[in-house]
Amino acid sequence: MDRTREERGRYLALTIVMIGVFMSVLDAVSLNIALPSITSYFQVAVADTQWVVTSYLLVQTCFLIISGKLSERTGQARMFTLGLLVFSASSLLCALSSDLWQLIMFRVMQGLGASMMFSVSTAIIFRIFDVRGRGKALGFLGSTVSLGGMLGPVIGGVLVGTLGWQSIFLVNVPIGLIAAILAVRALKIEETISEHLRMDYIGAVLWVASIGALVLMLGALGGTGTLTTVNGAYLVVFLVTILLFVLRERRAAEPLLDISVFRVRRFSLTAMSMVMFFMSMSLVVILGPFYYEGVLVYGPATVGAIFMILPAITMFGSPLVGRIYDKRRLWPYTTMAHLIRALGFFLMAYGFLILDLPLTLVAFAVMGLGSCLFQTPNNAEMMLSLPMRKSGLASSIQATTRNLSMAVGISLATILMTVMMGSMDYGAIAGGPLAGELARSVAIAVAFGGVLSMIGAMISRMSERGIGKSGDTN
């Protein structure tokens, strides 16, 4: 009876974490649908409205490491619960905003709440599940992210079309509060909490400045596709502050980021493998719609349905892969995943080039299979490569790596398109006689995603060779 109750407690805790992650992903994805309505509502420029998205990503990425560090004092369960409350309260304030800059300010708060949740979500899963159930639990968490990404455009479109853009934020409030109440009562994990907060405040300021400059530079590159004076200034600030940060952390008695973890070969290699995964995926997510709308002249609804193939497969496949991983860990999951995804990228590139729609749909399915094989094993191995006492740090680095990799991929996609299409205007090309040039440019960029996946396979293979040679630390 006690064992059954304990098992139920684990899955209730997992459900709470999944709710928080789902809300954050759904909000981030569905908000893109609401940007035109927000622009019209406040009667502002599109460039100003983009800060509603950029501010959230900026704050979330900057504070993931800091939130992970703070969780050593507050406890990971309390940090996640606080994140739920901050995210829910700021969602209400976003809906009540009377002007754009209020909305941006409250989106900053929302990004902070999301960073609190994401920084410890994987670490909590690792603490409440043992080696027999972690893979399955991480699979469910991965499915939650995929489900949020898949339903985001659909739910966002319905809410904005019927109740207005404010409804995207209001829907978070009751769900978040219920999850927070459940978290207070049921999110109990065994962890050692530090008696005193040992925060490297100088290091924290340098970290926020460096990551902030990097995200802003990548965002500016994504908007222009070229290196401008502003981008150059962001680059200089990033290089200077990241150098000062590394020097500071090497000397600090209680560093914000323990740089020594990157000397752990397995940890660094799994992180690099994750970089290749999300960079390559961003190429398809960003450039694919240009092909389907500009070359095949499909409407947004049709394009949205096509792009649901990949997360749908991932949603159902990730828990299955998690169960297999729990039973058979010593298998080259991530190497095979990258190779399968590379095949998917090359198939898609060829399909784009010859205007073969069925082939591109098959390519999406192949990519989905590769994504299933990759995410749960890679996330698990990244966590297992460090001692359990550093689970919060590993979880926050994992989330930061994911965010930055996607930002780099978005900028890379824009730069590739700018280089290949030159001064040609997309609006003039789409659906016209030069649509073939657009198809060729997108195909080459997507093929480059296949190259990144091949590199990822080599990195993963180096990492997987070390699994099982020395005992796990968890």
BADRENDREN-19515 format. One record per residue (C-alpha): residue number from 0; residue in one letter; z, x, y. Coordinates in steps of 0.001 Angstrom, whole numbers. Example, Ala and Ser with C-alpha at 12.3 -4.5 7.8 and 13.67 -1.06 7.14 Angstrom:
REM BADRENDREN-19515
<0,a,<7800,12300,-4500>>
<1,s,<7140,13670,-1060>>
END
This chain:
REM BADRENDREN-19515
<0,m,<0,0,0>>
<1,d,<949,2800,2412>>
<2,r,<-2281,4624,1589>>
<3,t,<-4331,1500,2340>>
<4,r,<-2490,994,5636>>
<5,e,<-3062,4642,6549>>
<6,e,<-6759,4311,5757>>
<7,r,<-7006,1192,7922>>
<8,g,<-5257,3065,10733>>
<9,r,<-7823,5850,10537>>
<10,y,<-10752,3473,10769>>
<11,l,<-9127,1510,13591>>
<12,a,<-8766,4787,15515>>
<13,l,<-12404,5608,14722>>
<14,t,<-13444,2176,16005>>
<15,i,<-11582,2760,19284>>
<16,v,<-13343,6100,19772>>
<17,m,<-16684,4499,18925>>
<18,i,<-16120,1749,21516>>
<19,g,<-15439,4297,24257>>
<20,v,<-18461,6405,23351>>
<21,f,<-20687,3319,23025>>
<22,m,<-19690,2027,26473>>
<23,s,<-20426,5362,28089>>
<24,v,<-23833,5781,26433>>
<25,l,<-24832,2161,27013>>
<26,d,<-23861,2348,30680>>
<27,a,<-25762,5585,31259>>
<28,v,<-28950,4343,29561>>
<29,s,<-28992,768,30852>>
<30,l,<-28372,1861,34453>>
<31,n,<-31864,3376,34582>>
<32,i,<-33218,-172,34219>>
<33,a,<-31098,-1297,37179>>
<34,l,<-32173,1415,39656>>
<35,p,<-35054,-620,41176>>
<36,s,<-32698,-3579,41710>>
<37,i,<-30019,-1347,43248>>
<38,t,<-32613,203,45560>>
<39,s,<-33740,-3241,46756>>
<40,y,<-30181,-4625,47005>>
<41,f,<-28945,-1863,49316>>
<42,q,<-32358,-1393,50993>>
<43,v,<-32337,2397,50584>>
<44,a,<-34808,5063,49513>>
<45,v,<-35436,5792,45835>>
<46,a,<-34379,9412,46396>>
<47,d,<-30941,8188,47548>>
<48,t,<-30587,5789,44616>>
<49,q,<-31151,8621,42130>>
<50,w,<-27726,9968,43117>>
<51,v,<-26206,7015,41255>>
<52,v,<-27426,8709,38062>>
<53,t,<-27139,12354,39153>>
<54,s,<-23534,12092,40393>>
<55,y,<-22395,10663,37047>>
<56,l,<-24123,13376,35004>>
<57,l,<-22902,16090,37367>>
<58,v,<-19219,15144,37230>>
<59,q,<-19213,14403,33514>>
<60,t,<-20754,17775,32672>>
<61,c,<-18537,19761,35061>>
<62,f,<-15259,18274,33859>>
<63,l,<-15755,18246,30078>>
<64,i,<-14212,21709,29648>>
<65,i,<-11448,20961,32168>>
<66,s,<-10563,17671,30443>>
<67,g,<-10470,19475,27102>>
<68,k,<-8052,22015,28564>>
<69,l,<-5844,19317,30102>>
<70,s,<-5647,17586,26713>>
<71,e,<-3576,20530,25454>>
<72,r,<-785,19208,27713>>
<73,t,<-1403,15465,27611>>
<74,g,<-2506,15237,24005>>
<75,q,<-5992,14272,22889>>
<76,a,<-5106,10629,22189>>
<77,r,<-3601,10163,25658>>
<78,m,<-6565,11899,27285>>
<79,f,<-8974,9541,25536>>
<80,t,<-6881,6484,26467>>
<81,l,<-6683,7598,30094>>
<82,g,<-10434,8114,30053>>
<83,l,<-10899,4528,28864>>
<84,l,<-8729,3220,31722>>
<85,v,<-10459,5339,34384>>
<86,f,<-13902,4369,33075>>
<87,s,<-13012,640,33026>>
<88,a,<-11388,631,36486>>
<89,s,<-14253,2557,38066>>
<90,s,<-16750,184,36411>>
<91,l,<-15086,-2717,38230>>
<92,l,<-15168,-785,41511>>
<93,c,<-18862,48,40979>>
<94,a,<-19655,-3660,40623>>
<95,l,<-17717,-4446,43825>>
<96,s,<-19386,-1693,45907>>
<97,s,<-20549,-2877,49333>>
<98,d,<-22922,7,49993>>
<99,l,<-24757,2734,48076>>
<100,w,<-22359,5546,48939>>
<101,q,<-19390,3551,47667>>
<102,l,<-21294,3019,44442>>
<103,i,<-21995,6750,44163>>
<104,m,<-18313,7563,44823>>
<105,f,<-17159,5184,42095>>
<106,r,<-19834,6558,39751>>
<107,v,<-18170,9939,40264>>
<108,m,<-14921,8369,39035>>
<109,q,<-16789,6853,36107>>
<110,g,<-18219,10257,35205>>
<111,l,<-14686,11657,35235>>
<112,g,<-13534,8934,32843>>
<113,a,<-16493,9612,30558>>
<114,s,<-15681,13339,30519>>
<115,m,<-12108,12552,29423>>
<116,m,<-13408,10530,26471>>
<117,f,<-16279,12771,25397>>
<118,s,<-14275,15997,25681>>
<119,v,<-11900,15001,22864>>
<120,s,<-13806,12362,20856>>
<121,t,<-15028,14722,18132>>
<122,a,<-11670,16527,18050>>
<123,i,<-9840,13232,17438>>
<124,i,<-12154,12416,14526>>
<125,f,<-11387,15840,13026>>
<126,r,<-7663,15290,13294>>
<127,i,<-7470,11799,11798>>
<128,f,<-9892,12413,8905>>
<129,d,<-9614,15083,6228>>
<130,v,<-12518,17017,4703>>
<131,r,<-13343,14121,2363>>
<132,g,<-14070,11687,5178>>
<133,r,<-15046,13676,8253>>
<134,g,<-18750,13704,7606>>
<135,k,<-18879,9939,7151>>
<136,a,<-16775,9380,10279>>
<137,l,<-18974,11716,12339>>
<138,g,<-21990,9872,10958>>
<139,f,<-20606,6601,12308>>
<140,l,<-19973,8292,15661>>
<141,g,<-23569,9549,15710>>
<142,s,<-24790,6052,14866>>
<143,t,<-22818,4718,17815>>
<144,v,<-24605,7072,20197>>
<145,s,<-27968,6066,18717>>
<146,l,<-27107,2364,18913>>
<147,g,<-26109,2717,22574>>
<148,g,<-29363,4525,23331>>
<149,m,<-31392,1924,21441>>
<150,l,<-29750,-1181,22910>>
<151,g,<-29295,217,26433>>
<152,p,<-32741,-735,27807>>
<153,v,<-32668,-4134,26080>>
<154,i,<-29156,-5116,27190>>
<155,g,<-29713,-3617,30632>>
<156,g,<-32917,-5580,31120>>
<157,v,<-31291,-8865,30084>>
<158,l,<-28192,-8348,32245>>
<159,v,<-30086,-7246,35352>>
<160,g,<-32655,-10013,34951>>
<161,t,<-30099,-12802,34547>>
<162,l,<-26860,-11722,36245>>
<163,g,<-27838,-8867,38561>>
<164,w,<-27196,-5112,38453>>
<165,q,<-23430,-5573,38921>>
<166,s,<-23190,-7092,35446>>
<167,i,<-23999,-3722,33836>>
<168,f,<-20673,-2445,35175>>
<169,l,<-18656,-5661,34795>>
<170,v,<-19335,-5883,31057>>
<171,n,<-17396,-2622,30603>>
<172,v,<-14170,-3981,32103>>
<173,p,<-12869,-6378,29409>>
<174,i,<-14189,-4219,26556>>
<175,g,<-12631,-1066,28018>>
<176,l,<-9262,-2700,28689>>
<177,i,<-9051,-4156,25169>>
<178,a,<-9939,-745,23706>>
<179,a,<-7300,930,25904>>
<180,i,<-4603,-1510,24739>>
<181,l,<-5593,-862,21120>>
<182,a,<-5561,2887,21792>>
<183,v,<-1987,2774,23129>>
<184,r,<-877,959,19987>>
<185,a,<-3043,2507,17269>>
<186,l,<-4519,5840,18372>>
<187,k,<-1847,8071,16843>>
<188,i,<-2728,11602,15750>>
<189,e,<-721,14623,14683>>
<190,e,<-1097,17330,17304>>
<191,t,<948,20041,18970>>
<192,i,<1284,19408,22711>>
<193,s,<1967,22287,25110>>
<194,e,<5230,22017,27015>>
<195,h,<3678,23280,30238>>
<196,l,<221,22956,31748>>
<197,r,<-1334,26418,31940>>
<198,m,<-4419,25742,34023>>
<199,d,<-6546,28511,35491>>
<200,y,<-7271,26767,38798>>
<201,i,<-9457,29559,40190>>
<202,g,<-11465,29543,36977>>
<203,a,<-11748,25739,37181>>
<204,v,<-13181,25919,40714>>
<205,l,<-15682,28602,39673>>
<206,w,<-16669,26587,36605>>
<207,v,<-17282,23389,38581>>
<208,a,<-19284,25339,41187>>
<209,s,<-21431,27107,38574>>
<210,i,<-22166,24085,36365>>
<211,g,<-22639,21876,39420>>
<212,a,<-25191,24297,40868>>
<213,l,<-26959,24519,37491>>
<214,v,<-27205,20737,37055>>
<215,l,<-28417,20274,40647>>
<216,m,<-30986,23048,40187>>
<217,l,<-32273,21489,36969>>
<218,g,<-32397,18075,38624>>
<219,a,<-34347,19485,41573>>
<220,l,<-36721,21280,39212>>
<221,g,<-37195,18025,37340>>
<222,g,<-38142,16328,40594>>
<223,t,<-40582,18946,41889>>
<224,g,<-41621,20974,38847>>
<225,t,<-41640,24106,41003>>
<226,l,<-39129,26626,42323>>
<227,t,<-38412,25739,45964>>
<228,t,<-36048,27277,48500>>
<229,v,<-33412,24687,47633>>
<230,n,<-33788,25373,43906>>
<231,g,<-33566,29094,44597>>
<232,a,<-30331,28598,46527>>
<233,y,<-28848,26612,43637>>
<234,l,<-29921,29390,41261>>
<235,v,<-28204,32068,43359>>
<236,v,<-24996,30023,43557>>
<237,f,<-25072,29474,39794>>
<238,l,<-25622,33146,38936>>
<239,v,<-22914,34382,41316>>
<240,t,<-20285,31815,40316>>
<241,i,<-20923,32075,36564>>
<242,l,<-20591,35861,36764>>
<243,l,<-17328,35550,38693>>
<244,f,<-16162,32925,36186>>
<245,v,<-16807,35179,33186>>
<246,l,<-15025,38103,34864>>
<247,r,<-12108,35847,35748>>
<248,e,<-11770,34368,32259>>
<249,r,<-11821,37787,30599>>
<250,r,<-8783,38819,32647>>
<251,a,<-6850,35546,32918>>
<252,a,<-3683,35247,30841>>
<253,e,<-4393,31530,30249>>
<254,p,<-8155,31132,30653>>
<255,l,<-9789,27753,31225>>
<256,l,<-12472,28685,28708>>
<257,d,<-11564,31105,25949>>
<258,i,<-14764,33158,25974>>
<259,s,<-13724,34909,22774>>
<260,v,<-14798,31821,20780>>
<261,f,<-18418,32797,21436>>
<262,r,<-17804,35999,19476>>
<263,v,<-17394,33772,16408>>
<264,r,<-20910,34059,15013>>
<265,r,<-20923,30692,13309>>
<266,f,<-19749,28873,16433>>
<267,s,<-22309,30511,18720>>
<268,l,<-25188,29954,16310>>
<269,t,<-24408,26259,15777>>
<270,a,<-24202,25852,19571>>
<271,m,<-27596,27566,20003>>
<272,s,<-29048,25351,17294>>
<273,m,<-27808,22308,19214>>
<274,v,<-29496,23630,22373>>
<275,m,<-32859,23770,20573>>
<276,f,<-32337,20259,19203>>
<277,f,<-31643,18516,22506>>
<278,m,<-34117,20554,24547>>
<279,s,<-36952,19662,22196>>
<280,m,<-35942,15999,22008>>
<281,s,<-36000,15701,25802>>
<282,l,<-39687,16671,25796>>
<283,v,<-40578,13565,23776>>
<284,v,<-38177,11218,25561>>
<285,i,<-39475,12200,29011>>
<286,l,<-43198,12724,28337>>
<287,g,<-43837,10147,25600>>
<288,p,<-43809,7143,27983>>
<289,f,<-46436,8838,30189>>
<290,y,<-48751,8991,27179>>
<291,y,<-48225,5439,25956>>
<292,e,<-48437,3903,29434>>
<293,g,<-50975,6262,31009>>
<294,v,<-53347,6860,28086>>
<295,l,<-52966,3821,25798>>
<296,v,<-52107,1551,28773>>
<297,y,<-49161,-140,27037>>
<298,g,<-46551,-2091,28994>>
<299,p,<-42915,-934,29340>>
<300,a,<-41691,-3472,26752>>
<301,t,<-44100,-2145,24120>>
<302,v,<-43178,1454,24919>>
<303,g,<-39493,557,24642>>
<304,a,<-40079,-939,21190>>
<305,i,<-41893,2227,20057>>
<306,f,<-39040,4415,21233>>
<307,m,<-36522,2344,19268>>
<308,i,<-37904,3756,16009>>
<309,l,<-36086,7081,16280>>
<310,p,<-32563,5827,17183>>
<311,a,<-32880,2986,14648>>
<312,i,<-33472,5456,11816>>
<313,t,<-30697,7717,13102>>
<314,m,<-28274,4799,13369>>
<315,f,<-28669,3849,9703>>
<316,g,<-29229,7346,8332>>
<317,s,<-26384,9291,9963>>
<318,p,<-23511,7649,8010>>
<319,l,<-25445,8211,4767>>
<320,v,<-25959,11897,5576>>
<321,g,<-22271,12072,6497>>
<322,r,<-21270,10826,3049>>
<323,i,<-23585,13331,1374>>
<324,y,<-22211,16136,3551>>
<325,d,<-18635,15268,2550>>
<326,k,<-19565,15685,-1123>>
<327,r,<-21966,18612,-823>>
<328,r,<-21369,20807,2167>>
<329,l,<-23128,23971,1010>>
<330,w,<-26699,22863,1647>>
<331,p,<-29085,23908,4482>>
<332,y,<-28902,20581,6324>>
<333,t,<-29631,21796,9852>>
<334,t,<-32351,24235,8784>>
<335,m,<-34172,21466,6939>>
<336,a,<-33531,19116,9868>>
<337,h,<-35209,21449,12354>>
<338,l,<-38154,22027,10008>>
<339,i,<-38613,18281,9461>>
<340,r,<-38397,17683,13206>>
<341,a,<-40944,20469,13809>>
<342,l,<-43306,18642,11444>>
<343,g,<-42674,15460,13427>>
<344,f,<-43437,17207,16729>>
<345,f,<-46682,18707,15461>>
<346,l,<-47775,15374,13924>>
<347,m,<-47037,13623,17203>>
<348,a,<-48883,16251,19243>>
<349,y,<-51949,15856,17017>>
<350,g,<-51680,12060,17196>>
<351,f,<-51508,12228,20996>>
<352,l,<-54548,14502,21064>>
<353,i,<-56776,12258,18917>>
<354,l,<-55315,8982,20274>>
<355,d,<-53999,7931,16851>>
<356,l,<-51168,5424,17402>>
<357,p,<-50114,5013,13709>>
<358,l,<-49755,8794,13367>>
<359,t,<-47438,8958,16399>>
<360,l,<-45303,6160,14917>>
<361,v,<-45039,8096,11645>>
<362,a,<-44061,11155,13696>>
<363,f,<-41210,9182,15295>>
<364,a,<-39964,8233,11826>>
<365,v,<-40114,11877,10679>>
<366,m,<-38182,12964,13777>>
<367,g,<-35592,10281,13038>>
<368,l,<-35105,11658,9529>>
<369,g,<-34645,15157,10940>>
<370,s,<-32147,13875,13509>>
<371,c,<-30090,12224,10741>>
<372,l,<-29917,15499,8835>>
<373,f,<-29004,17516,11913>>
<374,q,<-26356,15837,14005>>
<375,t,<-23436,15224,11640>>
<376,p,<-23593,18580,9750>>
<377,n,<-24146,20606,12937>>
<378,n,<-21297,18871,14793>>
<379,a,<-18992,19309,11803>>
<380,e,<-19818,22992,11311>>
<381,m,<-19319,23708,15014>>
<382,m,<-15835,22204,14810>>
<383,l,<-15015,23904,11486>>
<384,s,<-15951,27331,12821>>
<385,l,<-12800,27409,15016>>
<386,p,<-9124,26868,14131>>
<387,m,<-7790,23308,14421>>
<388,r,<-5625,24309,17402>>
<389,k,<-8857,24920,19326>>
<390,s,<-10432,21595,18345>>
<391,g,<-10214,20254,21901>>
<392,l,<-12012,23321,23240>>
<393,a,<-14687,23112,20543>>
<394,s,<-15218,19400,21201>>
<395,s,<-15563,19884,24972>>
<396,i,<-17951,22834,24566>>
<397,q,<-19997,20731,22164>>
<398,a,<-20313,17890,24692>>
<399,t,<-21107,20298,27545>>
<400,t,<-23790,22004,25470>>
<401,r,<-25393,18656,24705>>
<402,n,<-25489,17568,28366>>
<403,l,<-26846,20871,29679>>
<404,s,<-29454,21112,26925>>
<405,m,<-30817,17682,27790>>
<406,a,<-30907,18600,31495>>
<407,v,<-32812,21820,30703>>
<408,g,<-35216,19882,28468>>
<409,i,<-35963,17352,31209>>
<410,s,<-36749,20128,33694>>
<411,l,<-38842,21966,31112>>
<412,a,<-40872,18813,30432>>
<413,t,<-41628,18368,34129>>
<414,i,<-42552,22013,34619>>
<415,l,<-44908,21990,31622>>
<416,m,<-46663,18871,32904>>
<417,t,<-46942,20292,36417>>
<418,v,<-48428,23564,35169>>
<419,m,<-50943,21872,32876>>
<420,m,<-52019,19030,35159>>
<421,g,<-51927,21008,38393>>
<422,s,<-52447,18891,41497>>
<423,m,<-53818,15874,39610>>
<424,d,<-52002,12646,40487>>
<425,y,<-50612,10684,37538>>
<426,g,<-51317,7381,39241>>
<427,a,<-54983,8285,39593>>
<428,i,<-55264,9514,35991>>
<429,a,<-53432,6744,34134>>
<430,g,<-55858,4458,32325>>
<431,g,<-58879,6128,33959>>
<432,p,<-61583,8528,32831>>
<433,l,<-59207,11503,33133>>
<434,a,<-56654,9949,30735>>
<435,g,<-57832,12413,28086>>
<436,e,<-56526,15268,30236>>
<437,l,<-53152,13553,30387>>
<438,a,<-53168,13150,26586>>
<439,r,<-53974,16848,26126>>
<440,s,<-51187,17928,28496>>
<441,v,<-48556,15748,26807>>
<442,a,<-49729,16894,23356>>
<443,i,<-49349,20580,24275>>
<444,a,<-45867,19971,25711>>
<445,v,<-44784,18066,22586>>
<446,a,<-46189,20836,20367>>
<447,f,<-43955,23224,22318>>
<448,g,<-41061,21030,21160>>
<449,g,<-42155,21864,17606>>
<450,v,<-41961,25559,18451>>
<451,l,<-38403,25072,19756>>
<452,s,<-37527,23322,16491>>
<453,m,<-38920,26247,14485>>
<454,i,<-36701,28585,16515>>
<455,g,<-33814,26197,15867>>
<456,a,<-34499,26407,12118>>
<457,m,<-34238,30202,12194>>
<458,i,<-30973,30037,14163>>
<459,s,<-29556,27421,11802>>
<460,r,<-30449,29478,8762>>
<461,m,<-28535,32472,10132>>
<462,s,<-25537,30205,10703>>
<463,e,<-25671,28498,7307>>
<464,r,<-25710,31813,5456>>
<465,g,<-22112,32324,6601>>
<466,i,<-20817,28972,5358>>
<467,g,<-18481,29289,2405>>
<468,k,<-18228,33104,2530>>
<469,s,<-14876,32904,4249>>
<470,g,<-12321,30149,4042>>
<471,d,<-12370,27320,6546>>
<472,t,<-9829,27377,9293>>
<473,n,<-9388,23602,9302>>
END
